[in-house]
Amino acid sequence: MTAVGCGAGDGLPSSTAAAGDQGRLWTQYPVTERQELPPVEGTTAAGDEVDVQALRPAVVVLNTWFAGCAPCRREAPVLQAASEQYADKGVRVVGIDVRDTSASVVTNFQERNGVTYPSIVDADGQASLALRGFAPSATPVTLVLDPQGRVAPGSPVKSAPRSWTG
């Protein structure tokens, strides 16, 4: 599943559609069309290493963000609540800060928004590059990866996170 902040015409599958009142697009990939996401890894503002492939067989929710993004600030508490609510079902949330290079900016955003899940500081763009072909370059973008690390079907964060568990 992919949910994005804006944009179209970026080569995503034809199953991309508007997500109603959320002002987002979403894409569902049928099981037969799911593809494994390339490796996504990096370092958090605290210096911790994050390797999304190592989280398998967890369902992983990847969310791109940056501190100056208003939709990102609105999503952060929702993603944090989902992270807490679904942790015991094997769901892991990982952020990818696509723009901020200062550890203090990242840490401030996380503290201000109550975010405890890890976020990769993607100063070199390598984590974002792994999303190419699966998600537009808009921010925020949310991808749900199934237990095999493939982009999975789902729903935008606000409406049906129950789909994150399988």
SVG drawing of the C-alpha trace seen along z (x, -y; Angstrom):
<svg xmlns="http://www.w3.org/2000/svg" viewBox="-14 -24 39 38">
<polyline fill="none" stroke="black" stroke-width="0.4" points="0.0,0.0 1.1,-3.5 -0.5,-6.7 0.9,-10.0 0.5,-13.7 0.1,-14.9 1.0,-14.2 0.0,-11.9 1.3,-11.0 4.5,-9.5 4.4,-6.0 2.6,-4.3 0.3,-1.4 -3.2,-2.1 -4.7,-1.0 -3.7,-4.4 -6.8,-6.4 -7.8,-9.3 -8.3,-8.4 -11.5,-10.4 -11.5,-13.2 -7.8,-12.7 -6.6,-14.4 -4.2,-11.6 -3.6,-8.9 -3.4,-5.3 -2.3,-2.3 -3.1,1.4 -0.8,4.1 -2.5,7.5 -0.5,10.3 0.5,11.6 2.0,8.2 3.8,7.4 7.4,6.8 10.1,6.7 11.3,3.3 15.1,2.8 17.1,2.6 16.1,-0.4 18.6,-1.2 20.2,-4.1 21.0,-5.9 18.7,-7.7 19.4,-11.1 20.5,-9.2 23.0,-7.2 21.1,-3.9 21.3,-1.8 17.9,-0.8 17.7,2.0 14.1,2.6 14.9,6.0 16.1,7.1 12.6,6.4 11.1,9.3 8.8,11.1 7.1,8.0 4.7,5.9 6.6,2.6 5.0,-0.7 7.4,-3.1 6.6,-6.8 8.6,-9.6 8.5,-13.0 10.4,-16.2 9.9,-18.7 8.6,-21.6 5.9,-19.4 2.4,-20.3 0.8,-17.0 3.8,-15.1 3.1,-16.9 -0.6,-15.8 0.4,-12.2 3.0,-11.8 0.7,-11.3 -1.5,-8.9 1.5,-6.8 2.7,-6.8 -0.7,-5.7 -0.8,-2.9 2.8,-1.9 1.7,-1.5 -1.6,0.2 -0.2,2.8 3.3,3.5 2.0,6.6 0.7,7.9 4.2,7.6 3.8,4.2 6.8,1.9 6.7,-1.8 9.9,-3.3 10.1,-7.0 12.4,-8.3 13.3,-12.0 13.8,-13.0 15.0,-16.5 16.4,-17.5 20.1,-16.9 20.3,-18.3 19.9,-15.7 18.5,-18.4 15.7,-19.2 14.8,-15.6 14.9,-15.0 12.8,-18.2 10.2,-17.0 10.0,-13.6 9.8,-15.0 7.2,-17.6 5.0,-15.0 5.5,-12.2 7.2,-9.9 9.1,-7.0 9.4,-4.8 12.8,-5.1 13.4,-7.4 16.2,-7.2 17.9,-10.5 18.1,-10.2 20.7,-13.0 22.3,-11.1 18.9,-10.1 19.7,-6.3 16.6,-5.2 14.4,-7.4 16.0,-6.0 14.8,-2.5 11.2,-3.7 11.6,-4.8 9.1,-3.0 6.9,-2.1 6.0,-5.6 6.0,-9.1 8.6,-11.6 6.0,-13.6 6.1,-13.8 4.6,-12.3 4.4,-8.9 3.4,-5.8 4.2,-2.3 3.1,0.9 5.4,3.9 4.1,7.4 6.1,10.0 8.2,10.8 9.2,7.2 6.9,6.6 4.8,3.5 1.4,4.8 -2.2,3.8 -3.7,1.6 -5.6,-1.6 -4.5,-5.1 -3.4,-5.4 -6.5,-7.2 -9.1,-4.7 -8.1,-1.0 -4.8,-0.2 -6.2,3.3 -4.9,4.3 -1.3,3.7 -1.4,7.0 -1.3,9.3"/>
</svg>
